[in-house]
Amino acid sequence: MRSATVTRNTAETKITVEVKLDGSGQYDNQTGVGFFDHMLDQLARHSLIDMKVRCDGDLHIDDHHTVEDVGIALGQALTQAMGDKRGIVRYGACLLPMDDALVRAALDLSARPFLVWNVDLPSAKIGTFDTELVREFFQALSTHGGITLHVDMLHGVNSHHIAEAAFKAVARSLRDALEVDPRKADAIPSTKGAL
């Protein structure tokens, strides 16, 4: 089974992330940030990646370090679990509606990190959660997961719906990209021979 555990300890956060790429979307995420846990649960459920996240962060300052550092550790865990990427489909995309929100995600597990983020969250907060941290999470995930990631909001007025649609769209894209291609299960999906 393609799986990995990453531990990341800094002066700001202490994190352990466990992933199983060939899972069923089971999740157990506890970061101390309620809305973020809800989004991580969506990421696991809709990607079918089994995910366990534990984070003890400096929440007395704010949620920034917790959200960003979990993105870093999760990206590292995905990279480790993929190994040499032999047999994966590599690309994934999803157009995801959630009530008023419509978000498109497309990604390439290329080992060439790049984030294009065209998402306008109309409110500064979702409950107590700073909406600018949604982008920070995906920037960290993209960078440390080696993912070329495009996320575009096509419609939306409710920040919660937009953010959740973004997480679900990325999750569904990851699900497709991480699948083993039955016609090329033993091949690296690149003419270079390596990713």
C-alpha positions, -999 to +999 in steps of 0.1 A: +000+000+000+012+035-009+015+052+025+037+075+045+040+092+079+057+126+083+066+143+115+074+179+115+084+198+146+093+235+148+091+262+174+056+270+161+040+236+154+044+199+162+027+179+134+023+142+125+006+133+092-003+098+081-016+091+046-027+059+027-032+067-009-052+035-016-077+041+012-114+047+014-114+083+026-112+076+063-101+106+083-091+116+118-079+152+118-072+173+149-054+206+144-072+227+170-088+248+142-124+236+137-131+248+102-097+236+090-103+201+104-137+202+085-118+210+053-092+183+058-120+158+064-134+168+030-100+165+014-097+129+027-132+118+021-134+130-015-098+119-025-103+085-009-069+091+008-070+078+044-057+107+065-047+113+101-034+147+111-023+158+145-011+193+151-002+212+182+003+247+170+008+282+184-029+290+182-025+317+209-010+338+181-033+328+152-041+299+129-016+308+102+014+285+113-009+256+119-026+258+085+005+264+065+026+238+083+000+211+080+000+219+042+038+215+042+037+181+061+008+168+040+026+177+008+057+159+020+036+128+030+019+127-004+054+129-021+067+101+000+037+079-005+038+083-043+074+071-044+086+072-080+050+077-093+051+045-113+017+037-128-002+068-117-025+086-141-007+119-130-033+144-141-067+152-125-094+178-129-128+185-114-156+210-119-173+210-085-206+227-076-217+234-041-249+254-038-239+290-051-203+280-055-187+265-086-150+258-084-127+242-110-094+224-100-068+209-123-035+194-112-004+176-124+017+155-100+047+167-119+072+174-092+071+210-105+052+230-079+032+259-091+000+274-078-025+294-098-052+307-075-082+326-089-105+324-059-122+354-043-135+346-008-159+376-002-156+376+036-124+379+057-136+352+082-155+320+082-165+319+119-131+326+135-111+313+105-091+337+083-102+330+048-068+341+034-054+309+050-072+287+024-047+299-002-018+295+022-027+259+027-029+251-010+004+270-016+021+249+010+005+217-003+015+225-039+051+234-031+059+205-008+038+180-028+054+189-061+020+197-076+011+220-104-022+232-092-048+255-107-079+265-087-105+288-103-138+300-087-163+304-115-193+314-092-199+320-056-212+344-029-208+323+003-172+320+016-178+287+034-193+272+002-165+285-020-137+272+004-154+238+007-159+235-030-122+243-035-111+216-011-135+191-026-125+199-062-088+195-053-097+162-035-115+148-066-086+159-088-061+141-065-083+110-065-081+108-103-044+117-106-033+091-080-052+062-096-031+035-111-035+034-148-043-002-157-028+002-192+005+016-179+007+003-143+045-003-146+055+029-163+065+064-152+039+087-168+065+109-185+085+108-217+115+118-195+113+084-177+112+102-143+090+126-124 
